Amino acid sequence: MKYLLIILVSLGSLLSSATAEVSNTTFLNGATVIDGTGAEPRPNTAVLIEAARVPESAASML
């Protein structure tokens, strides 16, 4: 019984480390950007979104 528990724990740790990594990055090409400042919309813009946020470096490039 003790050996069975050790085997199950070992298999569980192997399976948890073998999961696929999901990317939280999205690239939009040709998007229209409305920045909310009152400036004119910028058509046909490339936007990089990481983890549901536009990185500050990418926002300054817009």
PDB file of N, CA, C and O in Angstrom:
ATOM      1  N   MET A   1       0.822  -1.193   0.000  1.00  0.00           N
ATOM      2  CA  MET A   1       0.000   0.000   0.000  1.00  0.00           C
ATOM      3  C   MET A   1       0.867   1.258   0.000  1.00  0.00           C
ATOM      4  O   MET A   1       0.555   2.236  -0.680  1.00  0.00           O
ATOM      5  N   LYS A   2       1.949   1.226   0.762  1.00  0.00           N
ATOM      6  CA  LYS A   2       2.850   2.378   0.834  1.00  0.00           C
ATOM      7  C   LYS A   2       3.486   2.647  -0.532  1.00  0.00           C
ATOM      8  O   LYS A   2       3.634   3.799  -0.940  1.00  0.00           O
ATOM      9  N   TYR A   3       3.860   1.575  -1.231  1.00  0.00           N
ATOM     10  CA  TYR A   3       4.487   1.737  -2.542  1.00  0.00           C
ATOM     11  C   TYR A   3       3.494   2.281  -3.571  1.00  0.00           C
ATOM     12  O   TYR A   3       3.861   3.066  -4.446  1.00  0.00           O
ATOM     13  N   LEU A   4       2.246   1.858  -3.457  1.00  0.00           N
ATOM     14  CA  LEU A   4       1.220   2.363  -4.362  1.00  0.00           C
ATOM     15  C   LEU A   4       1.032   3.870  -4.181  1.00  0.00           C
ATOM     16  O   LEU A   4       0.884   4.600  -5.161  1.00  0.00           O
ATOM     17  N   LEU A   5       1.038   4.327  -2.949  1.00  0.00           N
ATOM     18  CA  LEU A   5       0.910   5.751  -2.670  1.00  0.00           C
ATOM     19  C   LEU A   5       2.087   6.531  -3.252  1.00  0.00           C
ATOM     20  O   LEU A   5       1.896   7.602  -3.827  1.00  0.00           O
ATOM     21  N   ILE A   6       3.289   6.008  -3.109  1.00  0.00           N
ATOM     22  CA  ILE A   6       4.490   6.661  -3.652  1.00  0.00           C
ATOM     23  C   ILE A   6       4.408   6.742  -5.176  1.00  0.00           C
ATOM     24  O   ILE A   6       4.759   7.763  -5.766  1.00  0.00           O
ATOM     25  N   ILE A   7       3.947   5.674  -5.806  1.00  0.00           N
ATOM     26  CA  ILE A   7       3.831   5.655  -7.266  1.00  0.00           C
ATOM     27  C   ILE A   7       2.785   6.671  -7.732  1.00  0.00           C
ATOM     28  O   ILE A   7       3.010   7.392  -8.704  1.00  0.00           O
ATOM     29  N   LEU A   8       1.644   6.728  -7.043  1.00  0.00           N
ATOM     30  CA  LEU A   8       0.596   7.671  -7.432  1.00  0.00           C
ATOM     31  C   LEU A   8       1.037   9.118  -7.259  1.00  0.00           C
ATOM     32  O   LEU A   8       0.731   9.963  -8.100  1.00  0.00           O
ATOM     33  N   VAL A   9       1.747   9.409  -6.187  1.00  0.00           N
ATOM     34  CA  VAL A   9       2.249  10.766  -5.975  1.00  0.00           C
ATOM     35  C   VAL A   9       3.268  11.125  -7.047  1.00  0.00           C
ATOM     36  O   VAL A   9       3.270  12.249  -7.548  1.00  0.00           O
ATOM     37  N   SER A  10       4.129  10.186  -7.401  1.00  0.00           N
ATOM     38  CA  SER A  10       5.134  10.430  -8.444  1.00  0.00           C
ATOM     39  C   SER A  10       4.473  10.680  -9.795  1.00  0.00           C
ATOM     40  O   SER A  10       4.868  11.590 -10.524  1.00  0.00           O
ATOM     41  N   LEU A  11       3.481   9.885 -10.126  1.00  0.00           N
ATOM     42  CA  LEU A  11       2.778  10.071 -11.397  1.00  0.00           C
ATOM     43  C   LEU A  11       2.035  11.402 -11.423  1.00  0.00           C
ATOM     44  O   LEU A  11       2.005  12.078 -12.451  1.00  0.00           O
ATOM     45  N   GLY A  12       1.447  11.774 -10.313  1.00  0.00           N
ATOM     46  CA  GLY A  12       0.740  13.051 -10.244  1.00  0.00           C
ATOM     47  C   GLY A  12       1.667  14.220 -10.467  1.00  0.00           C
ATOM     48  O   GLY A  12       1.309  15.170 -11.164  1.00  0.00           O
ATOM     49  N   SER A  13       2.853  14.171  -9.889  1.00  0.00           N
ATOM     50  CA  SER A  13       3.798  15.273 -10.078  1.00  0.00           C
ATOM     51  C   SER A  13       4.327  15.309 -11.505  1.00  0.00           C
ATOM     52  O   SER A  13       4.575  16.389 -12.041  1.00  0.00           O
ATOM     53  N   LEU A  14       4.503  14.157 -12.125  1.00  0.00           N
ATOM     54  CA  LEU A  14       4.950  14.127 -13.522  1.00  0.00           C
ATOM     55  C   LEU A  14       3.883  14.704 -14.448  1.00  0.00           C
ATOM     56  O   LEU A  14       4.193  15.476 -15.355  1.00  0.00           O
ATOM     57  N   LEU A  15       2.639  14.331 -14.219  1.00  0.00           N
ATOM     58  CA  LEU A  15       1.557  14.820 -15.078  1.00  0.00           C
ATOM     59  C   LEU A  15       1.335  16.314 -14.910  1.00  0.00           C
ATOM     60  O   LEU A  15       1.031  17.006 -15.881  1.00  0.00           O
ATOM     61  N   SER A  16       1.481  16.817 -13.699  1.00  0.00           N
ATOM     62  CA  SER A  16       1.259  18.248 -13.496  1.00  0.00           C
ATOM     63  C   SER A  16       2.359  19.082 -14.143  1.00  0.00           C
ATOM     64  O   SER A  16       2.105  20.214 -14.553  1.00  0.00           O
ATOM     65  N   SER A  17       3.564  18.554 -14.243  1.00  0.00           N
ATOM     66  CA  SER A  17       4.651  19.304 -14.870  1.00  0.00           C
ATOM     67  C   SER A  17       4.654  19.156 -16.387  1.00  0.00           C
ATOM     68  O   SER A  17       5.383  19.874 -17.071  1.00  0.00           O
ATOM     69  N   ALA A  18       3.855  18.243 -16.922  1.00  0.00           N
ATOM     70  CA  ALA A  18       3.832  17.995 -18.361  1.00  0.00           C
ATOM     71  C   ALA A  18       2.717  18.757 -19.072  1.00  0.00           C
ATOM     72  O   ALA A  18       2.492  18.534 -20.262  1.00  0.00           O
ATOM     73  N   THR A  19       2.023  19.635 -18.385  1.00  0.00           N
ATOM     74  CA  THR A  19       0.934  20.373 -19.026  1.00  0.00           C
ATOM     75  C   THR A  19       1.497  21.407 -19.995  1.00  0.00           C
ATOM     76  O   THR A  19       2.592  21.933 -19.801  1.00  0.00           O
ATOM     77  N   ALA A  20       0.736  21.682 -21.026  1.00  0.00           N
ATOM     78  CA  ALA A  20       1.169  22.641 -22.042  1.00  0.00           C
ATOM     79  C   ALA A  20       1.055  24.063 -21.504  1.00  0.00           C
ATOM     80  O   ALA A  20       0.126  24.388 -20.765  1.00  0.00           O
ATOM     81  N   GLU A  21       1.997  24.892 -21.880  1.00  0.00           N
ATOM     82  CA  GLU A  21       1.966  26.292 -21.476  1.00  0.00           C
ATOM     83  C   GLU A  21       1.112  27.074 -22.472  1.00  0.00           C
ATOM     84  O   GLU A  21       1.296  26.962 -23.684  1.00  0.00           O
ATOM     85  N   VAL A  22       0.195  27.851 -21.958  1.00  0.00           N
ATOM     86  CA  VAL A  22      -0.713  28.630 -22.789  1.00  0.00           C
ATOM     87  C   VAL A  22      -0.204  30.060 -22.881  1.00  0.00           C
ATOM     88  O   VAL A  22       0.132  30.680 -21.872  1.00  0.00           O
ATOM     89  N   SER A  23      -0.153  30.565 -24.090  1.00  0.00           N
ATOM     90  CA  SER A  23       0.311  31.935 -24.291  1.00  0.00           C
ATOM     91  C   SER A  23      -0.828  32.915 -24.046  1.00  0.00           C
ATOM     92  O   SER A  23      -1.950  32.707 -24.507  1.00  0.00           O
ATOM     93  N   ASN A  24      -0.532  33.969 -23.326  1.00  0.00           N
ATOM     94  CA  ASN A  24      -1.510  35.023 -23.075  1.00  0.00           C
ATOM     95  C   ASN A  24      -1.196  36.253 -23.916  1.00  0.00           C
ATOM     96  O   ASN A  24      -1.457  37.380 -23.495  1.00  0.00           O
ATOM     97  N   THR A  25      -0.640  36.039 -25.096  1.00  0.00           N
ATOM     98  CA  THR A  25      -0.260  37.145 -25.969  1.00  0.00           C
ATOM     99  C   THR A  25      -1.105  37.097 -27.241  1.00  0.00           C
ATOM    100  O   THR A  25      -1.265  36.045 -27.860  1.00  0.00           O
ATOM    101  N   THR A  26      -1.639  38.252 -27.615  1.00  0.00           N
ATOM    102  CA  THR A  26      -2.432  38.375 -28.839  1.00  0.00           C
ATOM    103  C   THR A  26      -1.881  39.535 -29.654  1.00  0.00           C
ATOM    104  O   THR A  26      -1.586  40.601 -29.114  1.00  0.00           O
ATOM    105  N   PHE A  27      -1.747  39.320 -30.954  1.00  0.00           N
ATOM    106  CA  PHE A  27      -1.275  40.369 -31.857  1.00  0.00           C
ATOM    107  C   PHE A  27      -2.398  40.692 -32.828  1.00  0.00           C
ATOM    108  O   PHE A  27      -2.889  39.812 -33.536  1.00  0.00           O
ATOM    109  N   LEU A  28      -2.801  41.951 -32.860  1.00  0.00           N
ATOM    110  CA  LEU A  28      -3.840  42.407 -33.789  1.00  0.00           C
ATOM    111  C   LEU A  28      -3.185  43.273 -34.853  1.00  0.00           C
ATOM    112  O   LEU A  28      -2.492  44.239 -34.533  1.00  0.00           O
ATOM    113  N   ASN A  29      -3.400  42.933 -36.106  1.00  0.00           N
ATOM    114  CA  ASN A  29      -2.835  43.705 -37.208  1.00  0.00           C
ATOM    115  C   ASN A  29      -3.986  44.316 -37.998  1.00  0.00           C
ATOM    116  O   ASN A  29      -4.933  43.621 -38.364  1.00  0.00           O
ATOM    117  N   GLY A  30      -3.902  45.608 -38.257  1.00  0.00           N
ATOM    118  CA  GLY A  30      -4.952  46.286 -39.002  1.00  0.00           C
ATOM    119  C   GLY A  30      -6.092  46.767 -38.121  1.00  0.00           C
ATOM    120  O   GLY A  30      -7.188  47.024 -38.618  1.00  0.00           O
ATOM    121  N   ALA A  31      -5.851  46.893 -36.822  1.00  0.00           N
ATOM    122  CA  ALA A  31      -6.888  47.334 -35.883  1.00  0.00           C
ATOM    123  C   ALA A  31      -7.030  48.849 -35.905  1.00  0.00           C
ATOM    124  O   ALA A  31      -6.084  49.564 -36.234  1.00  0.00           O
ATOM    125  N   THR A  32      -8.211  49.331 -35.556  1.00  0.00           N
ATOM    126  CA  THR A  32      -8.427  50.762 -35.359  1.00  0.00           C
ATOM    127  C   THR A  32      -8.320  51.036 -33.868  1.00  0.00           C
ATOM    128  O   THR A  32      -9.069  50.465 -33.075  1.00  0.00           O
ATOM    129  N   VAL A  33      -7.389  51.909 -33.478  1.00  0.00           N
ATOM    130  CA  VAL A  33      -7.138  52.203 -32.068  1.00  0.00           C
ATOM    131  C   VAL A  33      -7.840  53.499 -31.689  1.00  0.00           C
ATOM    132  O   VAL A  33      -7.628  54.542 -32.307  1.00  0.00           O
ATOM    133  N   ILE A  34      -8.683  53.416 -30.658  1.00  0.00           N
ATOM    134  CA  ILE A  34      -9.322  54.590 -30.061  1.00  0.00           C
ATOM    135  C   ILE A  34      -8.790  54.645 -28.638  1.00  0.00           C
ATOM    136  O   ILE A  34      -9.141  53.804 -27.812  1.00  0.00           O
ATOM    137  N   ASP A  35      -7.935  55.640 -28.341  1.00  0.00           N
ATOM    138  CA  ASP A  35      -7.225  55.645 -27.059  1.00  0.00           C
ATOM    139  C   ASP A  35      -7.968  56.322 -25.921  1.00  0.00           C
ATOM    140  O   ASP A  35      -7.487  56.301 -24.787  1.00  0.00           O
ATOM    141  N   GLY A  36      -9.118  56.918 -26.180  1.00  0.00           N
ATOM    142  CA  GLY A  36      -9.916  57.505 -25.114  1.00  0.00           C
ATOM    143  C   GLY A  36      -9.467  58.880 -24.662  1.00  0.00           C
ATOM    144  O   GLY A  36      -9.967  59.387 -23.658  1.00  0.00           O
ATOM    145  N   THR A  37      -8.532  59.501 -25.378  1.00  0.00           N
ATOM    146  CA  THR A  37      -8.044  60.831 -24.999  1.00  0.00           C
ATOM    147  C   THR A  37      -8.715  61.946 -25.790  1.00  0.00           C
ATOM    148  O   THR A  37      -8.461  63.124 -25.538  1.00  0.00           O
ATOM    149  N   GLY A  38      -9.567  61.585 -26.742  1.00  0.00           N
ATOM    150  CA  GLY A  38     -10.186  62.583 -27.603  1.00  0.00           C
ATOM    151  C   GLY A  38      -9.461  62.739 -28.924  1.00  0.00           C
ATOM    152  O   GLY A  38      -9.919  63.468 -29.803  1.00  0.00           O
ATOM    153  N   ALA A  39      -8.332  62.060 -29.074  1.00  0.00           N
ATOM    154  CA  ALA A  39      -7.589  62.100 -30.336  1.00  0.00           C
ATOM    155  C   ALA A  39      -8.359  61.311 -31.392  1.00  0.00           C
ATOM    156  O   ALA A  39      -9.218  60.490 -31.070  1.00  0.00           O
ATOM    157  N   GLU A  40      -8.041  61.570 -32.639  1.00  0.00           N
ATOM    158  CA  GLU A  40      -8.671  60.854 -33.745  1.00  0.00           C
ATOM    159  C   GLU A  40      -8.324  59.363 -33.667  1.00  0.00           C
ATOM    160  O   GLU A  40      -7.225  59.010 -33.241  1.00  0.00           O
ATOM    161  N   PRO A  41      -9.251  58.487 -34.074  1.00  0.00           N
ATOM    162  CA  PRO A  41      -8.942  57.056 -34.142  1.00  0.00           C
ATOM    163  C   PRO A  41      -7.802  56.805 -35.127  1.00  0.00           C
ATOM    164  O   PRO A  41      -7.704  57.475 -36.155  1.00  0.00           O
ATOM    165  N   ARG A  42      -6.950  55.847 -34.811  1.00  0.00           N
ATOM    166  CA  ARG A  42      -5.821  55.497 -35.690  1.00  0.00           C
ATOM    167  C   ARG A  42      -6.137  54.186 -36.407  1.00  0.00           C
ATOM    168  O   ARG A  42      -6.058  53.118 -35.800  1.00  0.00           O
ATOM    169  N   PRO A  43      -6.491  54.252 -37.687  1.00  0.00           N
ATOM    170  CA  PRO A  43      -6.816  53.020 -38.415  1.00  0.00           C
ATOM    171  C   PRO A  43      -5.560  52.246 -38.809  1.00  0.00           C
ATOM    172  O   PRO A  43      -4.454  52.786 -38.842  1.00  0.00           O
ATOM    173  N   ASN A  44      -5.769  50.967 -39.104  1.00  0.00           N
ATOM    174  CA  ASN A  44      -4.711  50.096 -39.629  1.00  0.00           C
ATOM    175  C   ASN A  44      -3.464  50.101 -38.736  1.00  0.00           C
ATOM    176  O   ASN A  44      -2.353  50.336 -39.212  1.00  0.00           O
ATOM    177  N   THR A  45      -3.659  49.841 -37.439  1.00  0.00           N
ATOM    178  CA  THR A  45      -2.576  49.855 -36.460  1.00  0.00           C
ATOM    179  C   THR A  45      -2.305  48.438 -35.972  1.00  0.00           C
ATOM    180  O   THR A  45      -3.225  47.626 -35.882  1.00  0.00           O
ATOM    181  N   ALA A  46      -1.058  48.140 -35.658  1.00  0.00           N
ATOM    182  CA  ALA A  46      -0.685  46.863 -35.043  1.00  0.00           C
ATOM    183  C   ALA A  46      -0.698  47.036 -33.526  1.00  0.00           C
ATOM    184  O   ALA A  46      -0.131  47.991 -32.996  1.00  0.00           O
ATOM    185  N   VAL A  47      -1.358  46.092 -32.826  1.00  0.00           N
ATOM    186  CA  VAL A  47      -1.486  46.174 -31.370  1.00  0.00           C
ATOM    187  C   VAL A  47      -1.062  44.841 -30.768  1.00  0.00           C
ATOM    188  O   VAL A  47      -1.505  43.783 -31.217  1.00  0.00           O
ATOM    189  N   LEU A  48      -0.204  44.892 -29.750  1.00  0.00           N
ATOM    190  CA  LEU A  48       0.223  43.703 -29.013  1.00  0.00           C
ATOM    191  C   LEU A  48      -0.454  43.726 -27.653  1.00  0.00           C
ATOM    192  O   LEU A  48      -0.354  44.712 -26.923  1.00  0.00           O
ATOM    193  N   ILE A  49      -1.149  42.634 -27.307  1.00  0.00           N
ATOM    194  CA  ILE A  49      -1.838  42.527 -26.019  1.00  0.00           C
ATOM    195  C   ILE A  49      -1.218  41.359 -25.264  1.00  0.00           C
ATOM    196  O   ILE A  49      -1.204  40.235 -25.767  1.00  0.00           O
ATOM    197  N   GLU A  50      -0.705  41.614 -24.061  1.00  0.00           N
ATOM    198  CA  GLU A  50      -0.107  40.574 -23.222  1.00  0.00           C
ATOM    199  C   GLU A  50      -0.882  40.486 -21.922  1.00  0.00           C
ATOM    200  O   GLU A  50      -1.010  41.475 -21.200  1.00  0.00           O
ATOM    201  N   ALA A  51      -1.403  39.293 -21.621  1.00  0.00           N
ATOM    202  CA  ALA A  51      -2.142  39.035 -20.381  1.00  0.00           C
ATOM    203  C   ALA A  51      -3.268  40.055 -20.193  1.00  0.00           C
ATOM    204  O   ALA A  51      -3.426  40.617 -19.109  1.00  0.00           O
ATOM    205  N   ALA A  52      -4.044  40.290 -21.245  1.00  0.00           N
ATOM    206  CA  ALA A  52      -5.209  41.173 -21.245  1.00  0.00           C
ATOM    207  C   ALA A  52      -4.861  42.642 -21.054  1.00  0.00           C
ATOM    208  O   ALA A  52      -5.743  43.438 -20.731  1.00  0.00           O
ATOM    209  N   ARG A  53      -3.605  43.025 -21.242  1.00  0.00           N
ATOM    210  CA  ARG A  53      -3.200  44.433 -21.122  1.00  0.00           C
ATOM    211  C   ARG A  53      -2.295  44.790 -22.294  1.00  0.00           C
ATOM    212  O   ARG A  53      -1.547  43.949 -22.792  1.00  0.00           O
ATOM    213  N   VAL A  54      -2.370  46.035 -22.726  1.00  0.00           N
ATOM    214  CA  VAL A  54      -1.439  46.535 -23.734  1.00  0.00           C
ATOM    215  C   VAL A  54      -0.216  47.026 -22.963  1.00  0.00           C
ATOM    216  O   VAL A  54      -0.329  47.950 -22.157  1.00  0.00           O
ATOM    217  N   PRO A  55       0.961  46.417 -23.202  1.00  0.00           N
ATOM    218  CA  PRO A  55       2.157  46.839 -22.458  1.00  0.00           C
ATOM    219  C   PRO A  55       2.449  48.324 -22.665  1.00  0.00           C
ATOM    220  O   PRO A  55       2.173  48.876 -23.730  1.00  0.00           O
ATOM    221  N   GLU A  56       2.999  48.953 -21.656  1.00  0.00           N
ATOM    222  CA  GLU A  56       3.259  50.395 -21.723  1.00  0.00           C
ATOM    223  C   GLU A  56       4.182  50.741 -22.886  1.00  0.00           C
ATOM    224  O   GLU A  56       4.000  51.773 -23.531  1.00  0.00           O
ATOM    225  N   SER A  57       5.162  49.895 -23.161  1.00  0.00           N
ATOM    226  CA  SER A  57       6.074  50.178 -24.270  1.00  0.00           C
ATOM    227  C   SER A  57       5.323  50.142 -25.597  1.00  0.00           C
ATOM    228  O   SER A  57       5.606  50.941 -26.490  1.00  0.00           O
ATOM    229  N   ALA A  58       4.374  49.226 -25.733  1.00  0.00           N
ATOM    230  CA  ALA A  58       3.588  49.150 -26.961  1.00  0.00           C
ATOM    231  C   ALA A  58       2.617  50.320 -27.041  1.00  0.00           C
ATOM    232  O   ALA A  58       2.362  50.839 -28.128  1.00  0.00           O
ATOM    233  N   ALA A  59       2.074  50.741 -25.908  1.00  0.00           N
ATOM    234  CA  ALA A  59       1.128  51.859 -25.905  1.00  0.00           C
ATOM    235  C   ALA A  59       1.815  53.153 -26.314  1.00  0.00           C
ATOM    236  O   ALA A  59       1.204  53.993 -26.975  1.00  0.00           O
ATOM    237  N   SER A  60       3.073  53.326 -25.934  1.00  0.00           N
ATOM    238  CA  SER A  60       3.781  54.554 -26.297  1.00  0.00           C
ATOM    239  C   SER A  60       4.145  54.574 -27.779  1.00  0.00           C
ATOM    240  O   SER A  60       4.383  55.641 -28.346  1.00  0.00           O
ATOM    241  N   MET A  61       4.188  53.404 -28.405  1.00  0.00           N
ATOM    242  CA  MET A  61       4.508  53.324 -29.827  1.00  0.00           C
ATOM    243  C   MET A  61       3.287  53.641 -30.685  1.00  0.00           C
ATOM    244  O   MET A  61       3.428  53.927 -31.874  1.00  0.00           O
ATOM    245  N   LEU A  62       2.095  53.595 -30.099  1.00  0.00           N
ATOM    246  CA  LEU A  62       0.872  53.792 -30.890  1.00  0.00           C
ATOM    247  C   LEU A  62       0.706  55.205 -31.337  1.00  0.00           C
ATOM    248  O   LEU A  62      -0.273  55.529 -32.010  1.00  0.00           O
TER     249      LEU A  62
END
